[in-house]
Amino acid sequence: MAVAFPSLPGLKRVAPRRGAGALVPAALAAAAWPPVILTLFIWPPENWWSGVDTDWRLVMLAVGLIAAPAGLWLLLDSHGRTGRPSTRLGVVCRFTVFGGLLAAAMQTVMAVIMAGLAGAASQSLVQGLGAIETALLIYGVGGLPLAVMMGVSYALWGGLCVAYLGFVSAPTVKNRMGVLAERDVTGI
């Protein structure tokens, strides 16, 4: 038996704010994850732009500046077509899940690229195979859980920012004639 808890936080119906005036600050706040911003001031990066040696915080911030508005646009498109997610909890959950998947996909691509670069820089076939194996172990096996953990944390922050800055409480509609079906209140 499913029990609905409409009084719990995050389960009230929401609708997207209208206009770019509210959505742009939501996307910028979602991209500005506080740990990245604070550590940039505390420990300034040594390499601002030098290929594979670029500071990982700058790369993460650049990805966030692209992924947060894109995720918000996809979320608004989904909400316009299906009405889902219809709660703040649903918005946060979608951002968190897809942020973790994005982090896993990007780390996998990075592991393959680094393995290819390591193999191409080798002088013999056996040395190349060893370099590929080492790069895959470091960036794939070792780096993937860390990347997913960072991606989920970043996406959780982004989801909270979008849920509270980009969405407002939806007006309630009275069921005057009994034709409105009772909908799922979780919205996930």
Backbone as CSV, one residue per row, in Angstrom:
resi,resn,N_x,N_y,N_z,CA_x,CA_y,CA_z,C_x,C_y,C_z
1,MET,0.841,-1.169,0.000,0.000,0.000,0.000,0.894,1.244,0.000
2,ALA,0.682,2.098,-0.965,1.469,3.320,-1.064,0.841,4.404,-0.200
3,VAL,1.657,5.004,0.631,1.195,6.062,1.516,1.821,7.373,1.033
4,ALA,1.003,8.379,0.846,1.489,9.677,0.397,1.749,10.561,1.616
5,PHE,2.879,11.230,1.598,3.255,12.146,2.668,3.407,13.549,2.089
6,PRO,2.311,14.255,1.806,2.439,15.572,1.177,3.018,16.635,2.094
7,SER,3.126,16.365,3.399,3.654,17.386,4.295,5.171,17.335,4.411
8,LEU,5.821,16.311,3.853,7.279,16.240,3.904,7.884,17.314,3.009
9,PRO,9.088,17.806,3.349,9.693,18.854,2.514,10.043,18.329,1.129
10,GLY,9.834,19.169,0.139,10.207,18.825,-1.221,9.150,18.079,-1.999
11,LEU,7.989,17.788,-1.402,6.964,17.015,-2.092,5.782,17.846,-2.565
12,LYS,5.842,19.140,-2.388,4.769,19.993,-2.888,5.000,20.258,-4.371
13,ARG,3.935,20.380,-5.097,4.018,20.590,-6.551,4.701,21.926,-6.870
14,VAL,5.528,21.903,-7.900,6.223,23.110,-8.335,6.044,23.282,-9.843
15,ALA,6.262,24.493,-10.289,6.246,24.840,-11.707,7.473,25.695,-11.985
16,PRO,8.019,25.602,-13.192,9.192,26.430,-13.501,8.861,27.910,-13.504
17,ARG,9.816,28.701,-13.078,9.646,30.156,-13.152,9.642,30.552,-14.624
18,ARG,8.902,31.555,-14.919,8.814,32.036,-16.299,9.854,33.120,-16.531
19,GLY,10.473,33.084,-17.688,11.423,34.108,-18.070,12.853,33.744,-17.713
20,ALA,13.762,34.305,-18.478,15.185,34.022,-18.270,15.739,34.727,-17.045
21,GLY,15.043,35.725,-16.533,15.523,36.469,-15.377,15.675,35.623,-14.135
22,ALA,14.913,34.562,-14.034,15.020,33.669,-12.875,15.843,32.429,-13.192
23,LEU,15.876,32.027,-14.448,16.561,30.785,-14.809,18.069,30.965,-14.962
24,VAL,18.500,32.125,-15.412,19.941,32.367,-15.554,20.644,32.365,-14.193
25,PRO,20.133,33.061,-13.176,20.781,32.957,-11.862,20.746,31.541,-11.292
26,ALA,19.683,30.791,-11.579,19.618,29.406,-11.103,20.717,28.567,-11.746
27,ALA,20.943,28.741,-13.040,21.990,27.986,-13.729,23.386,28.408,-13.261
28,LEU,23.590,29.705,-13.050,24.896,30.170,-12.578,25.173,29.715,-11.148
29,ALA,24.156,29.750,-10.310,24.337,29.263,-8.935,24.601,27.762,-8.932
30,ALA,23.951,27.035,-9.833,24.173,25.593,-9.916,25.604,25.279,-10.350
31,ALA,26.177,26.112,-11.210,27.542,25.879,-11.674,28.583,26.292,-10.641
32,ALA,28.232,27.180,-9.734,29.185,27.710,-8.745,29.183,26.855,-7.479
33,TRP,29.713,25.659,-7.588,29.770,24.755,-6.433,30.760,25.330,-5.423
34,PRO,30.354,25.593,-4.179,31.219,26.278,-3.213,32.592,25.639,-2.977
35,PRO,32.742,24.312,-2.882,34.096,23.778,-2.681,35.068,24.136,-3.805
36,VAL,34.587,24.161,-5.029,35.471,24.513,-6.152,35.851,25.982,-6.082
37,ILE,34.887,26.841,-5.845,35.147,28.281,-5.807,36.085,28.624,-4.641
38,LEU,35.812,28.075,-3.463,36.646,28.377,-2.295,38.078,27.890,-2.461
39,THR,38.251,26.678,-2.979,39.615,26.164,-3.127,40.388,26.890,-4.215
40,LEU,39.704,27.502,-5.169,40.419,28.300,-6.172,41.053,29.537,-5.529
41,PHE,40.383,30.096,-4.515,40.947,31.251,-3.827,42.003,30.853,-2.805
42,ILE,41.786,29.718,-2.140,42.731,29.289,-1.104,44.018,28.747,-1.726
43,TRP,43.878,27.875,-2.740,45.026,27.302,-3.445,44.887,27.635,-4.921
44,PRO,45.460,28.753,-5.355,45.338,29.125,-6.772,45.963,28.062,-7.674
45,PRO,45.375,27.837,-8.835,45.905,26.826,-9.746,47.264,27.227,-10.311
46,GLU,48.113,26.228,-10.500,49.426,26.476,-11.110,49.314,26.512,-12.625
47,ASN,48.483,25.640,-13.176,48.305,25.558,-14.628,46.880,25.966,-14.977
48,TRP,46.742,27.160,-15.574,45.413,27.634,-15.926,44.928,27.001,-17.210
49,TRP,45.814,26.786,-18.156,45.402,26.216,-19.438,46.621,25.617,-20.125
50,SER,46.809,24.322,-19.947,47.972,23.706,-20.600,47.687,22.270,-21.019
51,GLY,46.508,21.985,-21.502,46.190,20.649,-21.991,45.819,19.704,-20.874
52,VAL,46.511,18.550,-20.811,46.159,17.530,-19.818,46.598,17.917,-18.413
53,ASP,47.443,18.944,-18.273,47.904,19.377,-16.955,47.063,20.507,-16.361
54,THR,45.933,20.836,-16.983,45.067,21.886,-16.468,44.521,21.475,-15.111
55,ASP,44.425,22.416,-14.214,43.899,22.143,-12.876,42.509,21.526,-12.977
56,TRP,42.283,20.449,-12.254,41.015,19.722,-12.344,39.834,20.558,-11.883
57,ARG,40.069,21.530,-10.992,38.976,22.382,-10.528,38.479,23.298,-11.639
58,LEU,39.399,23.771,-12.471,38.999,24.614,-13.595,38.216,23.810,-14.626
59,VAL,38.657,22.576,-14.858,37.934,21.710,-15.779,36.532,21.426,-15.239
60,MET,36.457,21.152,-13.951,35.164,20.868,-13.320,34.247,22.080,-13.383
61,LEU,34.781,23.256,-13.166,33.987,24.475,-13.238,33.513,24.734,-14.671
62,ALA,34.372,24.496,-15.658,33.979,24.671,-17.060,32.876,23.685,-17.445
63,VAL,32.995,22.448,-16.993,31.946,21.462,-17.261,30.646,21.879,-16.584
64,GLY,30.739,22.382,-15.357,29.541,22.840,-14.653,28.879,24.017,-15.345
65,LEU,29.678,24.930,-15.911,29.114,26.080,-16.616,28.398,25.672,-17.895
66,ILE,28.753,24.524,-18.446,28.067,24.010,-19.636,26.919,23.080,-19.234
67,ALA,27.172,22.198,-18.260,26.196,21.164,-17.913,24.995,21.711,-17.136
68,ALA,25.191,22.700,-16.288,24.066,23.215,-15.493,22.991,23.866,-16.375
69,PRO,23.339,24.774,-17.291,22.280,25.316,-18.160,21.693,24.264,-19.095
70,ALA,22.529,23.344,-19.577,22.004,22.286,-20.443,21.056,21.372,-19.671
71,GLY,21.422,21.025,-18.446,20.539,20.205,-17.619,19.244,20.915,-17.286
72,LEU,19.318,22.207,-17.007,18.118,22.983,-16.726,17.214,23.049,-17.953
73,TRP,17.803,23.233,-19.118,17.019,23.272,-20.356,16.339,21.928,-20.606
74,LEU,17.067,20.818,-20.432,16.474,19.494,-20.607,15.371,19.240,-19.581
75,LEU,15.590,19.702,-18.359,14.590,19.538,-17.308,13.319,20.321,-17.635
76,LEU,13.466,21.546,-18.112,12.302,22.353,-18.486,11.578,21.756,-19.679
77,ASP,12.339,21.194,-20.620,11.735,20.534,-21.775,10.933,19.313,-21.330
78,SER,11.504,18.508,-20.452,10.805,17.334,-19.921,9.566,17.743,-19.133
79,HIS,9.690,18.802,-18.342,8.546,19.276,-17.560,7.447,19.786,-18.482
80,GLY,7.809,20.429,-19.570,6.818,20.933,-20.513,6.084,19.817,-21.242
81,ARG,6.790,18.720,-21.548,6.163,17.610,-22.261,5.340,16.707,-21.356
82,THR,5.899,16.329,-20.206,5.256,15.308,-19.371,4.746,15.826,-18.033
83,GLY,5.152,17.013,-17.649,4.775,17.520,-16.328,5.652,16.981,-15.218
84,ARG,6.669,16.230,-15.563,7.595,15.656,-14.584,8.956,16.278,-14.751
85,PRO,9.715,16.492,-13.756,9.423,16.308,-12.344,8.487,17.410,-11.861
86,SER,7.604,17.033,-10.976,6.605,17.988,-10.512,6.874,18.469,-9.090
87,THR,7.945,17.992,-8.459,8.280,18.433,-7.101,9.742,18.839,-7.049
88,ARG,10.103,19.549,-5.996,11.509,19.935,-5.817,12.386,18.704,-5.620
89,LEU,11.871,17.708,-4.924,12.622,16.480,-4.730,12.905,15.792,-6.060
90,GLY,11.943,15.823,-6.962,12.142,15.247,-8.286,13.213,15.984,-9.076
91,VAL,13.234,17.310,-8.958,14.263,18.111,-9.641,15.651,17.757,-9.107
92,VAL,15.773,17.687,-7.792,17.069,17.368,-7.175,17.507,15.961,-7.558
93,CYS,16.581,15.016,-7.541,16.933,13.629,-7.893,17.396,13.525,-9.335
94,ARG,16.716,14.189,-10.245,17.133,14.124,-11.654,18.510,14.737,-11.846
95,PHE,18.750,15.882,-11.247,20.075,16.493,-11.378,21.147,15.581,-10.802
96,THR,20.887,14.979,-9.658,21.887,14.138,-8.993,22.192,12.894,-9.810
97,VAL,21.177,12.213,-10.284,21.397,10.987,-11.063,22.134,11.294,-12.357
98,PHE,21.661,12.275,-13.099,22.291,12.563,-14.381,23.651,13.229,-14.225
99,GLY,23.867,13.938,-13.130,25.201,14.477,-12.862,26.205,13.367,-12.587
100,GLY,25.794,12.349,-11.835,26.666,11.201,-11.597,26.964,10.443,-12.875
101,LEU,25.943,10.280,-13.731,26.168,9.603,-15.015,27.094,10.405,-15.924
102,LEU,26.936,11.724,-15.922,27.826,12.572,-16.721,29.263,12.466,-16.226
103,ALA,29.448,12.472,-14.909,30.796,12.353,-14.351,31.421,11.006,-14.714
104,ALA,30.638,9.936,-14.640,31.155,8.609,-14.995,31.527,8.541,-16.475
105,ALA,30.680,9.098,-17.333,30.972,9.082,-18.766,32.212,9.906,-19.095
106,MET,32.333,11.077,-18.478,33.500,11.917,-18.767,34.793,11.292,-18.246
107,GLN,34.739,10.654,-17.080,35.939,10.001,-16.554,36.321,8.800,-17.415
108,THR,35.335,8.086,-17.940,35.624,6.960,-18.829,36.285,7.447,-20.107
109,VAL,35.766,8.518,-20.671,36.382,9.086,-21.879,37.802,9.557,-21.581
110,MET,37.992,10.190,-20.426,39.331,10.646,-20.057,40.291,9.471,-19.881
111,ALA,39.819,8.386,-19.279,40.669,7.202,-19.093,41.092,6.629,-20.436
112,VAL,40.179,6.572,-21.376,40.513,6.031,-22.707,41.489,6.962,-23.434
113,ILE,41.275,8.267,-23.341,42.188,9.220,-23.994,43.582,9.144,-23.372
114,MET,43.650,9.121,-22.049,44.951,9.048,-21.386,45.662,7.727,-21.701
115,ALA,44.902,6.645,-21.803,45.511,5.361,-22.168,46.037,5.417,-23.596
116,GLY,45.289,6.055,-24.476,45.757,6.196,-25.858,47.001,7.061,-25.953
117,LEU,47.031,8.157,-25.205,48.226,9.006,-25.197,49.430,8.278,-24.610
118,ALA,49.191,7.509,-23.554,50.298,6.765,-22.938,50.822,5.691,-23.880
119,GLY,49.923,5.022,-24.579,50.351,4.001,-25.528,51.076,4.595,-26.725
120,ALA,50.633,5.750,-27.190,51.272,6.389,-28.347,52.646,6.939,-28.002
121,ALA,52.871,7.295,-26.750,54.162,7.860,-26.343,55.208,6.778,-26.061
122,SER,54.813,5.532,-26.113,55.743,4.442,-25.798,56.667,4.153,-26.963
123,GLN,57.794,3.468,-26.636,58.794,3.185,-27.656,58.701,1.775,-28.217
124,SER,57.993,0.885,-27.535,57.830,-0.470,-28.044,56.421,-0.953,-27.742
125,LEU,56.048,-2.076,-28.320,54.713,-2.616,-28.137,54.461,-3.024,-26.688
126,VAL,55.416,-3.706,-26.089,55.241,-4.171,-24.716,55.207,-2.988,-23.747
127,GLN,56.073,-2.019,-23.958,56.052,-0.823,-23.121,54.733,-0.073,-23.301
128,GLY,54.213,-0.036,-24.512,52.932,0.614,-24.777,51.780,-0.085,-24.080
129,LEU,51.786,-1.422,-24.097,50.739,-2.167,-23.397,50.796,-1.920,-21.886
130,GLY,51.999,-1.847,-21.356,52.150,-1.552,-19.926,51.678,-0.151,-19.587
131,ALA,51.984,0.806,-20.458,51.543,2.182,-20.221,50.026,2.299,-20.320
132,ILE,49.428,1.581,-21.270,47.971,1.589,-21.406,47.325,0.980,-20.170
133,GLU,47.872,-0.156,-19.707,47.330,-0.808,-18.522,47.416,0.116,-17.302
134,THR,48.558,0.758,-17.134,48.732,1.651,-15.989,47.775,2.834,-16.050
135,ALA,47.636,3.421,-17.233,46.723,4.566,-17.378,45.279,4.150,-17.109
136,LEU,44.881,2.972,-17.593,43.516,2.513,-17.338,43.284,2.200,-15.867
137,LEU,44.304,1.661,-15.194,44.157,1.395,-13.761,44.054,2.683,-12.954
138,ILE,44.881,3.665,-13.299,44.880,4.924,-12.546,43.626,5.738,-12.836
139,TYR,43.354,5.985,-14.120,42.241,6.874,-14.469,40.898,6.159,-14.496
140,GLY,40.895,4.870,-14.814,39.639,4.128,-14.877,39.243,3.543,-13.546
141,VAL,40.060,2.630,-13.041,39.709,1.931,-11.804,39.835,2.851,-10.590
142,GLY,40.904,3.615,-10.515,41.111,4.485,-9.354,40.341,5.788,-9.435
143,GLY,40.259,6.378,-10.622,39.644,7.691,-10.759,38.142,7.689,-10.923
144,LEU,37.591,6.589,-11.410,36.150,6.569,-11.675,35.295,6.731,-10.414
145,PRO,35.574,6.011,-9.322,34.749,6.244,-8.120,34.869,7.669,-7.569
146,LEU,36.071,8.227,-7.624,36.244,9.608,-7.156,35.499,10.593,-8.048
147,ALA,35.552,10.364,-9.354,34.859,11.257,-10.282,33.350,11.184,-10.084
148,VAL,32.821,9.981,-9.876,31.383,9.844,-9.659,30.983,10.512,-8.341
149,MET,31.805,10.342,-7.309,31.509,10.974,-6.027,31.492,12.503,-6.161
150,MET,32.465,13.049,-6.854,32.505,14.502,-7.058,31.345,14.960,-7.939
151,GLY,31.044,14.183,-8.984,29.950,14.552,-9.880,28.600,14.536,-9.197
152,VAL,28.364,13.529,-8.354,27.097,13.460,-7.628,26.995,14.612,-6.631
153,SER,28.087,14.937,-5.941,28.063,16.051,-4.989,27.803,17.375,-5.695
154,TYR,28.481,17.586,-6.809,28.300,18.805,-7.589,26.862,18.883,-8.104
155,ALA,26.350,17.758,-8.618,24.998,17.746,-9.166,23.944,17.918,-8.072
156,LEU,24.221,17.427,-6.875,23.288,17.641,-5.765,23.167,19.129,-5.456
157,TRP,24.300,19.813,-5.416,24.286,21.269,-5.223,23.520,21.942,-6.361
158,GLY,23.813,21.544,-7.588,23.126,22.132,-8.735,21.633,21.877,-8.700
159,GLY,21.243,20.673,-8.313,19.822,20.358,-8.221,19.115,21.173,-7.166
160,LEU,19.764,21.372,-6.020,19.162,22.199,-4.977,19.012,23.645,-5.441
161,CYS,20.035,24.176,-6.113,19.952,25.558,-6.616,18.829,25.699,-7.633
162,VAL,18.747,24.763,-8.565,17.711,24.841,-9.592,16.323,24.638,-8.982
163,ALA,16.203,23.715,-8.039,14.901,23.435,-7.442,14.358,24.634,-6.673
164,TYR,15.233,25.376,-6.013,14.760,26.495,-5.202,14.815,27.841,-5.913
165,LEU,15.689,28.009,-6.903,15.765,29.282,-7.627,15.009,29.248,-8.950
166,GLY,14.888,28.086,-9.566,14.270,27.982,-10.886,12.828,27.524,-10.874
167,PHE,12.331,27.113,-9.715,10.959,26.618,-9.631,10.225,27.329,-8.502
168,VAL,8.924,27.495,-8.662,8.061,28.097,-7.637,6.925,27.118,-7.339
169,SER,6.266,27.313,-6.218,5.132,26.464,-5.865,4.034,26.603,-6.908
170,ALA,3.499,25.471,-7.313,2.434,25.476,-8.316,1.103,25.792,-7.642
171,PRO,0.258,26.522,-8.327,-1.050,26.808,-7.739,-1.875,25.524,-7.658
172,THR,-2.678,25.422,-6.627,-3.528,24.244,-6.475,-4.792,24.425,-7.303
173,VAL,-5.229,23.348,-7.880,-6.433,23.353,-8.701,-7.494,22.547,-7.978
174,LYS,-8.663,23.134,-7.801,-9.745,22.444,-7.113,-10.356,21.392,-8.026
175,ASN,-10.708,20.272,-7.461,-11.375,19.199,-8.188,-12.883,19.429,-8.079
176,ARG,-13.399,20.334,-8.904,-14.787,20.766,-8.767,-15.791,19.719,-9.248
177,MET,-15.487,19.051,-10.300,-16.455,18.119,-10.881,-16.077,16.663,-10.641
178,GLY,-14.953,16.424,-9.985,-14.523,15.057,-9.762,-13.845,14.429,-10.961
179,VAL,-13.416,15.254,-11.933,-12.788,14.702,-13.133,-11.268,14.659,-13.055
180,LEU,-10.689,15.367,-12.105,-9.242,15.358,-11.968,-8.824,14.112,-11.222
181,ALA,-7.966,13.332,-11.834,-7.488,12.114,-11.188,-6.491,12.457,-10.094
182,GLU,-6.434,11.649,-9.067,-5.450,11.835,-7.986,-4.099,11.415,-8.532
183,ARG,-3.154,12.354,-8.571,-1.847,12.086,-9.171,-0.848,11.718,-8.101
184,ASP,0.238,11.138,-8.557,1.343,10.766,-7.673,1.986,12.034,-7.128
185,VAL,2.141,12.156,-5.818,2.667,13.375,-5.225,4.182,13.370,-5.104
186,THR,4.817,12.251,-5.363,6.270,12.232,-5.209,6.956,12.955,-6.344
187,GLY,6.475,12.809,-7.577,7.030,13.520,-8.712,8.419,13.098,-9.106
188,ILE,8.862,11.954,-8.693,10.214,11.509,-9.001,10.219,10.716,-10.291
